[in-house]
Amino acid sequence: MLYHLLYPLHTTWSAFNVFRYITFRTIYATVTAFLVCFVFGPWVIRKLSAMQVGQYIQDDGPRAHRQKAGTPTMGGTLIIIAIVTATLLWADLTNRFVWIMMFVSVGFSCIGFADDYLKQVKKRNLGLTAGAKFSLQIILALIAGVWIYGAPEFSTLVTVPFLKQLSPDLGMGYIFFTILVIVGTSNAVNLTDGLDGLAIGPVIIAAGTYMALAYVAGHVTIAGYLQVQYVSGAGELAVFCGSVAGAGLGFLWFNAYPAEIFMGDVGSLSLGAILGTTAVITKQEILLVLVGGLFVIEALSVILQVGYFRASKGRRIFRMAPLHHHYELKGWAEPKVIVRFWIIAIALALISLSTLKLR
C-alpha cells in the first residue's frame, strides 16, 4: 500500500525513490511486523487470559509441562495479523506471488484456528479430526499449487542442491510435488511446537534464509551469476519473508522461556505452510530439507517412533517423541534443549546458503 501510494511521488521528490528497492521495503516490513506483535502482544495475552483460552497439557507428556497448563494459546493469530499488515503496507500488491503467500497464510491459519477453537474454547479435546485437518490442508495446497503452476513462465524444474546441472522436470506432477512440500512442512513445524520458543526460533531463521534466497531468485543478474533458477517476481517474497521474521521476533518476546503465550496450531500450521510455499516459488524446494532440517528431524523422530513401536509390539527408539521431549526426559533443562536446537537451525541455515556457491 505504501509502495503504491508513495513510490509514484518519486517523480516529484526523489527521496521517494527508495520505495522501489526491495531491500528497503524488506527492512521496514520486518520492523513493522515486529512492532505489531510487540505493541499488541500484551493486549492479546490479556484478552486470551480473560477468555480462558489456556493451553491443555496432556497427561502423558513430561511432568514439568503441567505447570504450563492455562498459559494463553492461539497467539499465532497475532503473528498472522502482523505478517498480513506488514505485507499490505510494504509489498508490491500487483505481484501474483505475494497474493499466493497471503492466501496460504490466511488459509492454513484458519485451519489451525478452527482446531484450536474446538479444543480451547469448545473444550473438545481432539479438535478437528486428523482426517478433516489433513484434507483441508491438501485442498489449500492444491489451490496454491495450481496457482503457482499457472504463473507465466514459471518453471516446473526442481532444483537439486549441490548438483545445479541436475534439474528434473516434473511437468504437471509439480502440482502434487507442491502439495507434498507445503503440507509436509506445515505439519513438521506443528510437531516442533512443543517447548517455549522452540518452533518460532527456527521459523525466524528459515524465514531469514529464504529472504536471501528470494532476493537472489528474483534478481536476474545475481541469479545468473550464481547459476540458480531465475523466477520473475520472486524477489518480492523477500518483503514477505521479512514480515515473517519480524513477526516471529515480536512474538518471541512473549513466547521465550517461560512463555507468556503459545502460538497454537493457528500459528504453527500456517508458518510451516508459508515456508513450504516460499521454497516452491523460489525454486529451492529440496533445499528446504536442509534449511528446515530441525523440523525434518522432529517429524522423522515421530515417524520412526510410531513405526518402530508398532513393528516391535511396544518397544521405543526414543523415550518420547517428538525428539525435544526425548532430551527433556534425559535430564536436559528446557532452555538448554531450546537453545541447542536453535544452534542446530542456525548451522543448517548457513550450510544452506553455502549451496548458492557450491556446484
N, C-alpha and C positions, 0 to 999 in steps of 0.2 A: 504494500500500500504506500509506504513512504517512498519506495523506489519509483512508483508510478506518479506520485504527487510531486516529488522534489527533483528527480533527475531531469525532467523536461526544462527546469529552470536554469540548467547549466548554460543555455544559450545566452542568458542574460547575466547570470552571476556564475563565474567559472568555478567557484568553490563547490557548487553542487555537482560538479563532475565526478566527485568521489563516489557518488552513488552508483556509478556504472561498474565499479570494481567489486568483484565477488569477495575478495579478501576483506574489504572494508565492511561490507554488509554481513559477512560471516562473524566478524568480531562483535558487531553490535547486536546481532541476533543472539549470540551466546550470552552477552551481558543482559539483554532484555529478558531472556528466558530465566536466567539466574535470578534476576530481581523479582520477577513474578512469583517464583517459588519462595524466595527469601522473605518477601514482604507479606504475602498472603498465607504462608505456611502456618504461623501461629493461629490465625483465624480459622483455618481449615481444621487444625488439630482440636481447637475448642469446639467447633461445630460437630465434628465426628464424635468427640467425647460426650457432648450433650445428647447426641442421638444414640449413644451407647453402641456405636459401631466398633466393637472391640474384637481383637484377634482371638480366634478359638484355637487352643492348643490341644493337640491330640494326646491321648494318654500314653501311646506307645512311643512318643518322642523322648528326647533327652530330658531328664528331670529338671535340669537348670532352666529349661524353657518355660516351665509352668508359671514362673514369675512374670512372664511377658503377657499372660492372659489379660485381656481387656485393653491392651495398647491399641489406640485407634488405627484402623486399616483403611483400605481403599484410597490411600494417598496418591495412587497412580493417576487419579483424576486430575489432581493439581499439576502433575508432570505433563499430561497431555494438553491441558489448557495452556500451560506455559509454552509448549512447543508450537501449538497452533497459533497462539498470539504472536510470538516472535516471528514465525514464518510469514504470517499475513502482513506483518509490518515491514519486513526486510527483504523478502524473496521477490523474484520476478514472477508475478502471478499469471503470466502468459505461458509459462513453462509447463508442458504436459507432465513432466516427471514430478514436479512439486505437488501437483494435484493427486497423482498416484500415491505419493507418500502420505498426503493428508488423508486420503481415503483409507489406506491401510491402517494408519494411526488411530483414526476415529473408529473404524470398523472393528478392529481387534480389541480396542478399549471397551467397546460396547459389549462384546462377548464376555470380557473379564468383569465388567460392571454387573452384568446380569448374574454371573456366577457368584460374585462377592455379595450382591444384594440378597440373593436367595439364602446364602449361608449366614451372613452377618445380620441382616435386617429381618428377614422372614424366618431365620433360625432353622433352615433346612440344612442339615449337616453336610450333605453331599453337593449342594448347589445344583448346577446344571449336570446332567448325566454326562459321562465321558463321551458317549456316542454323539450326543447333541452338540457338545462343545467342539469335538473334533470335526463334525460335519460342517458346522458354521465356519470354522477356520478354513476348511478346504474350499468352501464356496467363495469366501472373500479372496483367498489366494488365487483361485481360478479366475476371478474377475480381474484381479491385478495382473495376472499372467497374460491374459488376453489383451489387456490394455497396453502392457509393455510390448508385447509381440506386435501390436498394431502400430507402434510408433514408427514414423518414417525413417527408413534406413537403419532401423535397429537390427543388430546382428544376432543371429542365433548360434554363433560360435561360442564355445566355452573356453575360457582361459585356464590353462593349467600352470600353476606356479612352478618356477624353476625351468619350465620347458615351454618357452614362449613360441617355439615353432610348432608346438602341438596344440591345435585348437579344433577339436571335433565339432562338427556342425550337427545340431540336434533337430533342425527344421522345426516342424510343429511340435515335436516332442519337447521343445524348450519350454512350452507352457507347463507341462507336467513336471519338468525339472524345477521350474519356478515355484510350483506348489510345494514340492519337497523341501526346497530351501527355506521358504517363508514359514511353513507350518513347523518344520523341524526346529528352526531357530527359535520360534515363538515358545515352543514347549520346553526347549533346553534352558532358556532364560527363566522360565517359570519354575523349573526344577531347582535352579540355583538359588532362587529367592527363599532362603531359609534362615539366614542369620542377619544381624543388623548391618546393613550396608554392603553385604556380600555381593548381591546382584548388581546394584546400581554402580558400584565402583568399576567393575569390568565393562559395564554398558558405556560409561563415560569414556573409558579407554578405547573401546571399539569404535564409538562414535567419532572420537578424535582421529583415529586411524583412517576411517572411511571419509572423514572430512578431507584429509590429504589426498586419498585415492580418488575421490570425486573431482577434486580440482584438477588433478593430473589427467583423468579420463576426459574431462570436458575442455581441455586446453590442447588444441590441435598440434601446436609446436612441441610442447613438453611430452605429450603422448607419443608423438613420432620419434622424438629423441630417445625415450625410454622403451620404445617398441611395445607399447601397450595399446589395446584397442581404444580408438577414439570414439567417444559417444557424444554426439552433438547435443548440447543442453544439459549434460550430466554435471557440469561444473556448478550449476545452481544448487545441486544437492549438498554442496559444502555449506551453504547457508542453513539448510535444513539440519544437517548433522551438527552444526554449531548450536542450533536451538536445542537439540537433544542433549548435547554435552552440558550446555548451560543449565538446562532444566534439571539434569542429573546432579550437577554440583549444588544447585539450590536445594534440591530435595535431600541430598546427603547431609546438609547442615543439620537437619532434624532426624535423619534416619541413621546417623552414625551411632555407634555403641555408646551408651544404652539408648536404643531408638525411642523417639517420642511418637513415631508414626511408621507404619508399614505401607508399602505400595499396593499390596494385594494383587490379585490376578488382573485387575484393570490396568495396572502398570506393567507387570512382567510380561503378559501375553502381547501387549501392544509394542513394548520396547523390543522384544525379540523379533516380532514381525517387521518392525522398522529396520533393524539390522539386516535381516534376510532380504528385504526388498531393495535396500541400498546396495547390497552386494550384487544382486542381479542386474540392476540398472548400470552400475559402474563396471560391469563385466569382470568382477572379482569374486565370482560365486564360490569357487572351490577354496580360494584363499580365506574365506570366512571360517573354514575349519581350523585355520591357524590363528586368525585374528580373534575369533571367539573360542579359542581352544579350551578355555576354562569351562565354558558352557558345554562343550562337547564331552569333556571328561566327566562332568557331573551327570550328564544324560547317560553316558555309557556305563557309569557305575550303577545306575538304576537298572538298566537293561541287563547287565551281567548278573547283578544280584538276583533279580527276578528269575532270569533264565536258569541260573545255577541252582537256585532254591527249588525250582520245580523239577529239574533234571535229577538232582541228588536227593530228592524227597526230604527237604527240610534243612539242608546244610547251607551255610552262607559264606560268601567271599569276604564281605566287609561286616563289621559289627552292626552297621546301619547304613542305608543308602537314602539320599544322595551322599556323595563322598565326604562332604563337610561334617556330617553327623558322625562318620566313622572316626575322624580325628578328634572330635569333641569327646567321644566315648573312650578314646585312647588317653585322654587327660589334657589335651591342648585347651588352653583358655580360649573362649570365643574370640576376643580381639586378636589373638595370635593366629587363629585359623583365617580370620578375615584378611588381615594384613598380608599374610603369606600367600593367600590366593590372589590378592591384588598384585603382588610382586610377580607371580607367575603370569598374570594377564598382561602386565607391562612388558615383560620379557618376550612374550609371544607377539605382542603388537610390534615391537622393534624388529623382530625377525621377519614379520610380515612385510614391513616397509622395506626391508633389505631386498625383497624379491623384485622390487622395481628396477634394480640394477643387475640382478643375477639372471643369467640366460639359461 
